[in-house]
């Protein structure tokens, strides 16, 4: 999580030909931004406390346990502790779905990977004094079993290899694989873990970039460096296809792909990372999810903030070369979109974003990377 470091970088930045860079003094403008930030967070937390949570500790239970996991992770991300009554009730609700196989999901669900991965992120943030260590280890083992590999009859040449779908034997996609990678990382798996290495193979094949890591037919038809949904089972992009039959890249998947590659051990010097960042620079946008309009907008904001943070970028240049303080700009955009009751909601209902619990949870997780 991003930490406030007022003097970070003061002695570390040498501008080419320009000498030492000295940031402006911490003054009224910074204080106002911090106050605005805290007010937005407090209003959101109050909304979830008073209007979002059901008596059993859940949030939007009718949509499964994933929303509860997102909200819980969001609250923990902005400093609400695991022993806070709202968070403690939510964690207890999620614990009720621990399964004998180590997963955390509803027994009859289609979304075992999705629900377990989100729950792992919440429990990792709540793992005070190691109280959820056993749960996390068991969930880690379970998630690895959902990954497509030789055990499922797919060797390295298969477009399924290394990916994860909503559950075992479900077609893999980048969204679920990104959740898997993040959950594996949260549960203690690093880039040297075999599951991470396999996942990177799948992620690389979701990129519109021809290389030794990606020989799928799709990349050559739309070689723009962005990411799409899946190369498996004939390939698919939620943004549609190009006239040449390529799969269109779009914002949320490109940020998910970038973040996943970094978590899996790639460096900013890697060609795949550079190509993804170039696509992001060309499509810098805070009003829409590039390629998707307002569909999945809040998931896009979350993946954007997390990916740029893990890249260590303080500024991002757009297609015209204009530099953006992306944290500040995204923060202001989110403040503008907050509802009077403290929540956020997407008028486009796709992917459940018309649910204010889900979108408010996404925003809290995003704001954790945007603190002034």
N, C-alpha and C positions, 0 to 999 in steps of 0.2 A: 504494500500500500504506500502511496506517495506520502512522504512526511514533510512537514513544513520546516524548511531550513533557510532562515532569513539570509544568512551570509554564505550559503553554499555556492561554490564556484567563483568567489571573489578573487582568489589567487590562482585560479586554474585556467582562465581564458585569456589567451594571447591572440589578439586580432592581427592578421597578417599585415605588417607594415604600419599597424596603428597603435601598438603599445597595449598597456593593461586596460581591460574593460572594467569600469567601476559601476555597478548598478546604482540606480537612484536610491536615496535614503527611504527607509520605511516610514511612510507618512500618512496623511489623511486619506489619500486615495486607496491605499492598501487596507487601511482600517475599515473604510466603508465597504470594500469588497468582501472582507472577512465577515463583517456584520451581515451583509446581504446573503452570503453563503450560509452562515449559521441559521439565519431566519428561515431560509428555504428548507434546510434540513429539518429544523425543529417543526415547521408546519407539516412537512411530510410525515415525520415520525408521529406527530399528534393525530394526523388523519388515520394512520395505520392502527394506532392504539384505540381510537374511539369509533372508527367506522369500518375498518378493514377486517379485523379478526373476529372469528366465530368463537363461541363458548368453548369448543374443544381444542382451541389453539390454532386452527387452520385458517388459511386465507384462500377463498375461492375454491373450496374443496370439490365443487362440481366439475372443475377442470382437471382434477387429479392432484397429486401432491407437489407437482413441480412449481406451482405458483407459491405455495408455502415456503418451499426451499429458496426461491428467488427473493422473496420478501425477507426471510430470515437472514440470508446472506447480505442483503442490502442494509438492514438494520445494524448488523454486526460491523459492516464495513465503515459505517459513519460513527462508530463509537458506542452504540448501545450494547451493553455487556451481556454475556450469556446467562447471567443470573437475574437480569431484568425480567419482570413477570411476563411481559409480552413475548420476549424471545424465549424464555424458559418454557412457556406453554407451547410455542411453535416447535421447539426442539423435541419436546416430549411427544407431540403429535407425530413428527417425522420418525422418531424412534419406534413408534408403534408399527411401522411398516418394514422393519428389518426382517429379512427372510433368512431361512436356514442356509441358503447358498451364499449369503453375504451381501446380496443386493438390498437396496432400499427402494421398494416399489410396491404398487398395488398388485396383488397376485394375478388378477385378470387383465393387467394392462398391456398395451401394445408398446409402451414407452419405457421399458426397463432401463435402457442405457441412459436416456434423457433424465428420468427421475432419479436414478442412483447418482449420476454425475452431479446434478444440481444439489442433491442432498449432501454429497461429499464436500462440496465447496462450503456449504453452510456449517457442517460439523467441523471442518478444518478451522474455520474462523472462530468457532466456539470451543476449540480444544484446549481450554484453560486447564493447566496442571495435568495435561495428558488424559483427561477424562474420557475422550472418545478415541483413544489410540487403537484399541482393539477393533472398534467399529470401522475405522478407516482402513486398517490392514485387511479386514475381511472384504470390504467393499472394493478395494484395489484388486484383490484376487478375482472377485466376481466380474469386474469390468473387463479384465483381460480375457476372460472366457467369451465375451461377446464379440471380440475382434475377429475379423475374417483372416484366416491364415491356412497353413497346410492342414491343420486339424479339421478344417471345414471343406477340404478338397480343393483349395485354391492356392496355387503356388505363386511365386513372386511375379510371374507374367500375367496373372489375372488382374483385371480392373477392380476386383473386389478386395484384393490383398491389402491388409493393414488397416482397412477402414472399419467403421462401426455404423450400424443403423440403429433404429429405435430399440431393437432387441435382437436376440440370437436368431440368425438366419434371415434377418431383414436386410434389404439392400442397403449398403453403406452409403453415406453422404458426408459432405464436409461439415455440415452443422453438427451432426452427432459425433463425428470424429474430433472436432474441435472441443466439444464438451468432454469427450473421453480423455483427450490429452491434458486438458486443464485439471480434470479430476485425478488422473494418474499423478500429475505433478503435485497436486495438493496432498495426495496420500503418500508421497515420498519417492515416486519414480523419477529418475533423472534422464538426461539424454542418452545415457549408456544402457538404459533398460531396453530389452528386446522389443517390448510392446511399443515403446516410443519410436524405435527405429523403424518398425513396421508401419506405424501410423504415418511417419514422415514420407514413406513411399507413396501411400495413398494421397496424402495432402499435395505432394508434388505433382501428381497426376490430375489434380483439380485445377491446376494453373494453366492459363493460356500462354504457355512458354515452352517451346521445343527445346529439349536438352537431353543429355544422357539419362536424366531422371524422369523424363516424360516423352514417350514416343507414341502417345495416343494420337488418333487422327484428328482430334478436335483442336489441338493447339495451333496447328498449321493454318487452320481455317479462320482463326481469330487471334493472332499472336500479339495481344496487347498487354500481357503480363498480369492481368487481373485473374480472379478466381470465380468459379461457378460451382454449382451444387454437387454434381457427381459425374464421374466418367463411367460408372458401372451400369450394367443392364441397358446399354445403348446410349447412355449419357443423358443428362438433363440440366437445364438452368432455369431457375425461376424467372429470369429476365428474358427468356426466349432464345431464339436462334438468329444467326446472321443469314443474309441471303445465300452465303456460301455453304451453309450448313454447320457453321461453328456455333459454339455455345457462348452466349453473351456473359461477360463478366459483370458483377455488380458489387456495390459497396460493402454490404454486411459480410458477404462471403470473402471478399478480398481482405478485409481487416481480420476476419477469423483465420484465413489462411496465413497471413503474415504473423499473427500472434502464435499460431500453432508451430510454424517453422522455427521461430525464436525459442519457444519452449522446448522444441525437440533438438535444439543445439546448434542451429545455423547462426552464423554471424552476419552483421550488416554488409560484409564484403562478399557474401555469397550471391551469385548471379540471380538466384530465385528471389532473394530478399530485395535486391536492388530493383528488379523488374516490378515486384509488387509495390514498392514504395513509389516508383515512377508513375504507376497507374493511379495510386492514391493522390499524388500531387496533381495529376491532370484532372482529377475528379473531386477535388476538395469541395465539400458541400455540407452545410449545416441545416439546410432547409429540407433536404430530402435524402433518401437512401439511394445513391446513384444507381440508375438502372431499374429501380423499383418504385420510384416516387415516394409516397408516404407509407407504403407497405413495409412493415417491420422496422419502422423508424427508430423506435426506442431500443430495440436490440442492436441496431446499427450504431446508435450513440454509445452503447456500452462496449461493443467490440472495438469501436474506434478509439475510445479513451484508453482501454486496456492495451491495445496493440501499440499505440503511439507512446504510451508510458513505458512499456517493456522495451521499446526501441531506444528509450532515453532521449526522445526528441523534445526540445523546449519550443522550437518553432518549426513550422512546416511551410515550404514554398509551394505556391500553386502553379498552374500551367503558365501564367504570365510572369512568374518570377517574384510575385508579391509574397512577402513573408507574413505568416500568421502566428500569433500567439494562440495556438489552438485551444489550450486549456481555458484561457480567458474568454475566447469567443464562444466556445461550447457552453461554458458556465452561464454566460449571459443569455444564450439561446434557451437553455433549460429554465432559467429564471423567468423568461418571457412566456414560456409555455405552461408554467405552473398554474393550476386552477385555484380559485379563491379558497377552496376547502383544503388546500395543501397537496392535493394529488396531481398526477399527470395522467392523461389518457389520450389515446390515438383515435381519431374519428374513423380511421380505416380499421375495421375489425380483424383483418387478416392476422393469423398467428396469435390470436387472443389479445391483441393489444388494445382492444376496446375495454378491457378489464383494468380498472384503475389500480387494483392491487398489484397486478403483474407489472404494469408500466411504472408505477411508483417504486416498486422494488428494483427494476432495471435502473431507474434514475439514481436511486441512492447508491447502487453499486458504481454507477458512472461518476457521481460526485465525489466518491472516495479518491478518485484520481485527479480531481480538479480543485482541491482546496487552495485558496490563495496563499 
